[in-house]
Amino acid sequence: MENRLFEAALTGNVETLHKLREENPLILSDYSLISPHENPLHVATKAGKLGFVKEMIRLKPEAVMELNKEGFRPLDIASALGNVEIVKEIIASTSCTTTTSGNAICRLKGKDGRTAMHYAVIHGKIEVIDELISFSVECVKDLTVLRETTLHLAVKYYRFEALRSLVESLEKLGLEELVNWRDKDGNTVLHLAVSRKQHESVEFLLNNNSLSSTLKLNETNSRGLTPMDVMDLLIETPSDVQLRQTLRLAGAIGAGDNITNAMSTTPANNSSLPPHIAVNVPNNQPPEPAAVETDWTKYFRYQQNRDSPSDTRNALLVVAALIATVTFQAGVDPPSGFQESQSVNSTNISPASQPPTPQHFPPTTTIGIGAIFAGLGGVATSDWFLLGNSLGFATSVSIIIYLTAGFPFQRELHISIYSIMFAYGWSVSDIKPKEGAPYIILGIAFLVPFLVRWFPRWARKLWRLCRKSS
């Protein structure tokens, strides 16, 4: 019998609905036990059967509040499909009835916090948008779980006509400030339009007279980027030149330009500063270069709320790989001065290279002192070079190991890295082949980066264990 009920809803057969109710007066309650994920009103709304929808609402008004398995109410479905008559019928039947939470039927939220207005905007149903606004002005302000307004959704789903209709409605209602609302990522409507290269939407927002005094061109998102900064990050095509020009003509600038402009206007607005921080600076005096440079340094510095972890990891990998390459090459092929010093230290000093011998020192004494100092200088210099170069190489390799943790082919990657370290150690040992110092220096250099990372953790664990045991 329940199957016949859903078939009647699909075909819009009202007579069958009445016959089924005569056979089983509780059939409109029983269906929720048989098919709890969808009711006949959902089916009739999808099929666009207005007559069945009217009768179903009359017989069971609470059916308009029920969600199906996808999280849609009948009004959401009618709004998404653009069925204005069913939308009007559902709204009229409720007569502005509200739920216990105080929200009108058109403001009830379903999946992802979306309302009927959101679905109408996503699918570009202009007539439904106008109908919902006429019933409840507040539905324009409703946000999704991502804090998106209807304007965000219109741009996100490339519904320009819906965007135009919404902006016109906001002008009539005096709600133009909604164009500056920021979603969960801090993006305004203009950020989204630029990131999606929607030339028509960008020009509409910038050239709209009613928004000229309201739209904030240089608002920054959670990553500290203005719409112009977003444009700079995109892979630009010849057709994007006009979009960039449109932004510039409207007065859009980057976040870095905001810093410079703010500093350059600070002296002129000095009178508005609090007395305890006001300074006497001539109005026409430009900002000092040192101050601007300091702010630029802060701008390019890593900021956790602006720079994504993936971009930061990629930058660190590039820097670490570059340092590893340079230090490995320097170890394999050391500067020629060290090779010459080794050859000099292994042979006697030629008489021609001896400094003039003072008369009050015997020649043998002078030669001995010179050889000692030359040898000590060569040993010290090569040791310091080996230590510094090996420490840089080991540190960069350890950074690569940390940043690639969890990557595919992890075992193969570790084998290649440790093989390179072994090859480096074998190569640099030729700098002083007859001594054990290179191996000691290499051991220290290879251990220090890992100890710096892991020793504090081990120390904290040991301290906790000691405290527990005590």
C-alpha positions in Angstrom: 0.0 0.0 0.0 2.9 2.4 0.8 4.2 1.7 -2.7 0.9 2.8 -4.2 1.1 6.0 -2.1 4.4 6.9 -3.5 3.3 6.0 -7.1 0.3 8.3 -6.6 2.7 11.1 -5.4 4.9 10.6 -8.5 2.0 10.8 -10.9 0.1 13.4 -8.9 -3.1 11.2 -8.6 -5.1 12.8 -5.8 -7.9 10.3 -6.1 -5.6 7.4 -5.3 -4.5 9.3 -2.2 -8.1 9.5 -1.0 -8.8 5.9 -1.7 -5.7 4.8 0.2 -6.7 6.9 3.2 -10.2 5.2 3.1 -8.5 1.8 3.2 -6.0 2.9 5.9 -6.7 6.1 7.7 -3.2 6.0 9.2 -1.4 5.6 6.0 0.1 9.1 6.2 1.7 8.1 9.5 2.6 4.6 8.5 4.8 5.7 5.6 7.3 7.2 8.0 7.8 3.8 9.5 8.2 2.1 6.1 10.2 4.7 4.3 11.6 7.2 6.9 14.0 8.8 4.4 11.4 10.4 2.2 7.8 11.3 2.3 5.2 11.6 -0.5 5.4 15.4 -0.4 9.1 15.2 -1.4 8.3 12.9 -4.3 5.4 15.1 -5.5 7.6 18.2 -5.2 10.3 16.6 -7.3 7.7 15.6 -9.9 6.2 19.1 -9.9 2.6 17.8 -9.1 1.1 20.9 -7.6 -2.4 19.4 -7.0 -1.0 16.5 -5.0 1.3 18.9 -3.0 -1.7 21.0 -2.0 -3.7 18.0 -0.9 -0.8 16.5 1.0 -0.1 19.7 2.8 -3.8 20.0 3.7 -3.9 16.5 5.1 -0.5 16.6 6.8 0.9 20.1 7.3 3.9 18.9 9.3 5.2 17.1 6.2 6.7 20.4 5.0 9.2 20.3 7.9 10.6 16.8 7.3 14.0 16.3 5.8 14.7 13.5 3.3 17.9 11.4 3.4 19.8 14.1 1.4 18.9 16.7 3.9 16.3 18.6 1.8 12.9 19.8 2.8 10.1 20.1 0.2 10.6 23.8 0.0 14.4 23.3 -0.6 13.6 20.9 -3.5 11.0 23.3 -5.0 13.4 26.2 -4.8 16.3 24.3 -6.4 14.0 23.2 -9.2 12.6 26.7 -9.7 9.0 25.6 -9.2 7.5 28.9 -8.1 3.9 27.7 -7.7 4.9 25.0 -5.3 7.1 27.4 -3.4 4.2 29.8 -3.1 1.9 27.0 -2.0 4.2 25.8 0.7 4.8 29.3 2.0 1.1 30.2 1.9 0.1 27.0 3.6 2.4 27.6 6.6 1.1 31.2 6.9 4.4 32.3 8.3 4.3 29.5 10.9 7.6 29.1 12.8 9.3 26.2 14.4 10.2 26.1 18.1 13.5 27.8 17.3 11.6 30.8 15.9 12.7 30.6 12.3 10.2 30.9 9.4 9.8 28.0 7.1 11.9 29.6 4.4 14.8 30.1 6.9 15.0 26.6 8.2 18.4 25.1 7.6 19.2 21.7 6.2 22.4 20.1 4.9 25.5 22.2 5.3 23.4 24.9 6.9 21.7 25.8 3.6 18.2 27.3 3.3 15.7 27.4 0.5 17.2 30.7 -0.5 20.7 29.3 -0.8 19.4 26.5 -3.1 17.5 29.0 -5.3 20.7 31.0 -5.6 22.9 28.0 -6.3 20.6 27.0 -9.2 20.0 30.5 -10.4 16.2 30.6 -9.9 15.5 34.3 -10.0 11.7 34.1 -9.6 12.1 31.9 -6.5 14.7 34.3 -5.0 12.2 37.2 -5.4 9.4 35.2 -3.9 11.4 34.2 -0.9 12.7 37.7 -0.3 9.1 39.1 -0.5 8.1 36.6 2.2 11.1 37.1 4.5 13.7 39.8 4.1 15.9 38.2 6.7 16.5 35.1 4.6 19.1 37.1 2.6 21.3 37.3 5.7 21.3 33.6 6.4 24.8 31.9 6.4 25.9 28.4 5.6 28.2 26.4 7.8 31.1 28.0 5.9 29.8 31.4 6.7 28.8 32.0 3.1 26.1 34.5 2.2 23.8 34.2 -0.8 26.3 36.5 -2.6 29.1 34.2 -2.0 27.1 31.3 -3.4 26.1 33.2 -6.5 29.7 33.9 -7.4 30.9 30.4 -6.3 28.4 28.7 -8.6 28.8 31.2 -11.5 25.2 32.6 -11.2 25.7 36.1 -12.5 22.0 36.9 -12.9 21.3 35.7 -9.4 24.1 38.0 -8.2 22.6 40.9 -10.0 19.1 40.2 -8.6 20.5 39.9 -5.1 22.4 43.2 -5.3 19.4 45.0 -6.5 17.3 43.6 -3.7 20.0 44.6 -1.2 19.9 48.1 -2.5 16.1 48.3 -1.9 16.5 46.9 1.5 19.5 49.0 2.5 21.7 46.0 3.2 24.6 46.9 0.8 27.1 46.1 3.6 26.6 42.4 3.0 28.9 42.7 -0.1 31.8 43.0 2.4 30.9 40.0 4.5 33.8 37.5 4.9 33.3 33.8 4.7 35.2 31.2 6.9 38.4 31.8 4.9 38.0 35.6 5.2 37.1 36.0 1.5 34.6 38.7 0.4 32.5 38.4 -2.8 35.2 40.3 -4.7 37.9 37.9 -3.6 35.9 34.9 -5.0 35.0 36.7 -8.2 38.6 37.6 -8.8 39.9 34.1 -7.9 37.4 32.6 -10.4 38.2 35.2 -13.0 34.6 36.2 -13.4 35.1 39.4 -15.4 31.4 40.2 -15.6 30.9 39.9 -11.9 33.9 41.9 -11.0 33.0 44.7 -13.3 29.4 44.7 -12.0 30.5 45.0 -8.4 33.1 47.7 -9.2 30.9 49.8 -11.5 27.6 49.6 -9.4 26.8 53.1 -8.3 25.0 52.0 -5.1 28.0 49.9 -4.0 30.7 52.5 -4.9 30.8 53.9 -1.3 30.2 50.6 0.4 32.4 48.0 -1.4 35.8 47.6 0.3 38.2 47.0 -2.6 41.3 46.3 -0.4 39.8 44.1 2.3 42.2 41.3 3.3 41.3 37.7 3.8 42.6 35.3 6.5 45.8 34.9 4.5 46.4 38.6 4.4 45.6 38.9 0.7 43.6 41.6 -1.0 41.7 40.9 -4.3 44.7 42.4 -6.2 47.0 40.0 -4.4 44.8 37.1 -5.4 45.0 38.3 -9.0 48.8 38.3 -8.7 48.8 34.7 -7.6 46.8 33.5 -10.5 48.3 32.1 -13.7 47.5 35.0 -16.0 46.2 34.7 -19.5 45.9 37.4 -22.2 42.2 37.8 -21.4 43.0 38.6 -17.7 44.8 41.8 -18.6 41.5 43.6 -18.8 40.5 42.2 -15.4 43.7 43.5 -13.8 43.2 46.9 -15.4 39.6 47.1 -14.1 40.8 46.5 -10.6 43.6 49.1 -10.9 41.2 51.7 -12.3 38.8 51.1 -9.4 41.6 51.7 -6.9 42.5 48.1 -5.9 46.0 47.6 -4.5 48.0 44.9 -2.8 48.4 44.3 0.9 52.0 45.6 0.7 50.8 48.8 -0.9 48.3 49.2 2.0 51.2 49.2 4.4 53.1 51.8 2.5 50.1 54.0 2.1 49.1 53.7 5.7 52.6 54.8 6.8 52.7 57.7 4.3 49.3 59.0 5.5 50.1 58.6 9.3 51.9 62.0 9.6 49.0 63.8 7.9 46.5 62.3 10.3 48.7 62.9 13.3 46.1 65.1 14.9 43.7 62.2 15.2 46.2 60.1 17.2 45.8 59.8 21.0 47.9 62.5 22.9 50.3 59.9 24.4 51.5 58.6 21.0 51.1 61.8 18.8 54.3 63.1 17.3 55.1 66.4 15.5 55.9 65.6 11.9 55.5 68.0 9.0 52.5 67.1 6.8 54.5 66.9 3.6 57.4 64.9 5.0 57.6 61.4 3.4 57.9 58.3 5.6 61.4 57.3 6.5 62.9 54.5 4.3 64.0 52.5 7.4 60.4 52.3 8.7 59.0 51.2 5.4 61.8 48.6 5.1 61.0 47.2 8.5 57.3 46.8 7.6 58.2 45.1 4.4 60.3 42.7 6.3 57.4 41.9 8.6 55.1 41.5 5.5 57.4 38.9 3.9 58.0 37.1 7.2 56.2 33.8 7.7 52.7 34.3 9.1 50.8 31.2 10.3 47.3 32.6 9.6 48.3 33.7 6.1 50.8 31.2 4.7 49.6 27.6 4.0 51.5 24.7 5.4 52.0 23.1 2.0 53.6 26.3 0.5 55.9 26.6 3.6 57.0 23.0 3.3 57.7 23.4 -0.4 59.8 26.5 0.3 61.8 24.8 3.0 62.4 21.7 0.8 63.8 24.0 -1.9 66.1 25.8 0.5 67.2 22.6 2.2 67.9 20.9 -1.2 69.9 23.9 -2.4 72.1 23.9 0.8 72.6 20.2 0.6 73.7 20.4 -3.0 76.2 23.3 -2.4 77.7 21.7 0.7 78.0 18.3 -0.9 79.8 19.8 -3.9 82.1 21.7 -1.6 83.0 18.5 0.4 83.6 16.4 -2.7 85.6 19.2 -4.4 87.1 21.4 -1.6 88.7 24.7 -2.4 92.1 24.5 -4.0 93.7 26.3 -1.0 93.1 23.2 1.2 94.7 20.9 -1.3 97.7 23.1 -1.6 98.1 23.4 2.2 98.0 19.6 2.5 100.8 19.2 -0.1 102.8 21.9 1.5 102.4 20.4 5.0 103.5 17.0 3.7 106.8 18.3 2.2 109.6 20.4 3.5 109.6 24.1 3.0 111.8 25.1 0.1 114.7 27.5 0.9 113.4 29.9 -1.7 110.2 30.3 0.2 111.9 31.0 3.5 111.5 34.5 5.0 114.7 36.5 5.5 116.5 35.2 8.5 117.2 37.7 11.2 120.8 37.6 12.3 120.0 37.0 16.0 118.2 33.7 15.3 119.8 30.6 13.9 118.4 29.6 10.5 117.3 26.2 11.8 115.2 27.8 14.5 113.4 30.1 12.1 112.6 27.3 9.7 111.2 25.2 12.5 109.0 28.0 13.9 107.6 28.8 10.4 106.9 25.1 9.7 105.0 24.8 13.0 102.8 27.8 12.5 102.1 26.9 8.8 101.2 23.4 9.8 98.9 24.5 12.7 97.2 27.1 10.4 96.6 24.5 7.7 95.2 22.0 10.3 93.0 24.5 12.0 91.7 25.9 8.7 90.8 22.5 7.2 89.2 21.3 10.4 86.9 24.4 10.6 86.0 24.1 7.0 85.2 20.4 7.4 83.1 21.0 10.5 81.1 23.9 9.1 80.5 22.3 5.7 79.5 19.0 7.2 77.2 20.6 9.7 75.4 22.5 7.0 75.1 19.4 4.9 73.8 17.2 7.8 71.3 19.9 8.9 69.9 20.4 5.5 69.5 16.6 5.0 67.8 16.3 8.4 65.3 19.0 7.3 64.6 17.0 4.2 64.0 13.9 6.2 61.6 15.7 8.6 59.6 17.4 5.8 59.2 14.2 3.7 57.9 12.1 6.6 54.8 10.3 5.4 55.6 10.5 1.7 55.2 7.5 -0.5 58.4 5.3 -1.1 59.6 6.3 2.4 62.1 3.4 2.6 63.6 4.1 -0.8 63.9 7.8 0.1 65.8 7.0 3.3 68.1 4.6 1.5 69.0 7.3 -1.0 69.5 10.0 1.6 71.8 7.8 3.9 73.7 6.6 0.8 74.5 10.2 -0.1 75.6 10.9 3.5 77.9 7.9 3.3 79.3 9.0 0.0 79.9 12.5 1.4 81.8 11.1 4.4 83.9 8.9 2.2 84.8 11.9 -0.1 85.7 14.4 2.6 87.9 11.9 4.5 90.5 12.4 1.7 91.2 15.9 3.0 93.3 14.5 5.9 93.7 10.8 5.0 96.4 10.0 7.6 94.5 11.3 10.6 91.4 10.3 12.5 90.2 13.9 13.0 87.9 13.9 9.9 85.9 11.0 11.2 85.5 12.6 14.6 84.4 15.9 12.9 82.0 14.0 10.6 80.5 12.1 13.6 79.9 15.4 15.5 78.5 17.2 12.4 76.1 14.3 11.6 74.8 13.9 15.1 74.3 17.5 16.2 71.2 18.3 13.9 69.4 15.1 15.1 70.3 15.8 18.7 69.1 19.3 18.5 65.7 18.0 17.3 65.3 14.9 19.5 67.3 15.6 22.7 64.7 18.1 24.2 62.0 15.5 23.6 64.0 12.8 25.3 64.9 15.1 28.1 61.2 16.0 28.7 60.2 12.3 28.7 63.0 11.4 31.1 62.0 14.3 33.4 58.4 13.1 33.4 59.4 9.6 34.2 61.6 10.8 37.0 58.8 12.9 38.4 56.3 9.9 38.2 58.8 7.6 39.9 59.5 10.0 42.6 
